[in-house]
């Protein structure tokens, strides 16, 4: 049998996908790659800039900042609440759980002496220029005169009062990071970008001004030939192969929930909470310190220590109720300028309590007060002459003209005038109000933080009809890199099952954590790749020439979400 060795031309989608760059910016990591790639590059989403002589020192933190924990009474109470809940749980074989007291674990950890297994954990890098991007920042000597900037914080632009904290500064940081990675990691010359397309994944709760600026950045400053924006939750459903889902996206510094159906993210259901995996790391660090963590010099101000703490959280934390009592764990400390040390420590229920802070959010107070963000109704855009205010005025004027014609034709002038006034009032009120009557704020008790189960229940409750609510309870999709703890999906399922309205109790509650056996942190990026290659996506692309001509107005026509 002879094989046909003739070269087969790759399908057009494959050629096209090689010229599409998909960008998913996060508060800690940036995921970026060609739409044809199997997996994205995952790179620290930060830039370090050399300070000018006498310049102001500034550095964004690698973990959310902890408040002063000298007065920890409320957090200790919250910890005990979770601890008592765990003690009342049963193991899978029906036996009661037991816990080793933290004092006993602390007594073991105090006796730990690290074993020295190497001379030095490597060297710091000597930066060649004045800008260091991405993972190289970890190897940058802290004594060097560099300021470190993370352009995103809590899932949105990191706008602050310090150096580089203006919107212009944030955009300059983004430009420096993205262009560096495109040139150095993707090996694409910036002068060739006009023949490339970009897909930018944006938050489901977005700020219109920031999106407009990001479009300018991609098309006018970086120089892509065309681009389109897609919301992260919509992209996640595409990546999972689902037509609808209540999407729970847990990142490093934010958790967002919304209900997506047929590529549309329902505005009323969207909520973003200011906590994520980084806050769980801080809670775990606090719990380790309570148990006499033997690496005493560990500090959340040291960037390498923060990454060690993240790794310990990922390796040690779980929600497996069959694991009881103290467990021996080990880790290796390897940092420039320090001997390589091997530690053996004991941990107990701290490994379960930290992830369960998602459902006992009082513990998140450790990283300060938290806000709830929902999608705001547009108040107009100075760059868009046909913005919402203009359209509202046109509608009002049209209604008034219609009612005055009706008055002239009507036999009963007074009745029709009364009716027209009432109709006009209803229409004008509906359009002038900040939000429709059906939009209700997400509810928390004063001073409290909304837990994940409550956020899911309240998001689904805001769906426009009963049928959709029923579908959403039947498909809850968990994505993002922040909730990869074994057993946590079962805990979420149990919490929601206990609180689900009676009307939907008969529904099969399904929680999906690893769609298509994919890393949950990459689901949205993969979904955007799939979307960008669809035939129906051709009408979404915004060319740089169109953006230059029409500006933000074109987003109302082309954006795959309500602008």
Buried (B, 14 or more C-beta within 10 A) or exposed (E): EEEEEEEEEEEEBEEBBBBBBBBBBBBBBBBBBBBBBEEBBBBBBBBBBBBEEEEEEBBBBBBBEBBEEEEBEEBEEBBEBBBEBBEEEEBEEEEEBEBBEBEBBBEBBEEBEBEEEEEEBEEBBEBEEEBBBBEBBBBBEBEBEBBBBBBBBBBBBBBBEBBBBBEEBBBBBBBBBBBBBBEEBBEBEEEEBEEBBBBBBBBBBBBBBBBBBBBBBBBEBBBBBBBBBBBBBBBBBBBBEBEBBBBBBBBBBBBBBBBBBEBBBBBBBBBBBBBBBBBBBBBBBBBBEBBBBBBEEBEBEBBBBBBBBBEBBEEBBBBBBEBBEBBEBEBBBBBBEBBBBBBBBBBBBBBBBBBBBBBBBBBBBBBEEBEBBBBEEBEEBEEBEEBBBEEBEEBBEEBBEEBEEBBEEBEEEEEBBEBBEEBBEEBBEEBEEEBEEEBEEBEBEEEEBBBBBBBBBBBBBBBEEEEBBBBBBBBBBBBBBBBBBEBBBBBBBEBBEEEBEEEBEEBEBEBBBBBEEBBBBBBBBBBBBBBBBEEEBEEBBBBBEBBEEBBBBBBBEBBBBEB
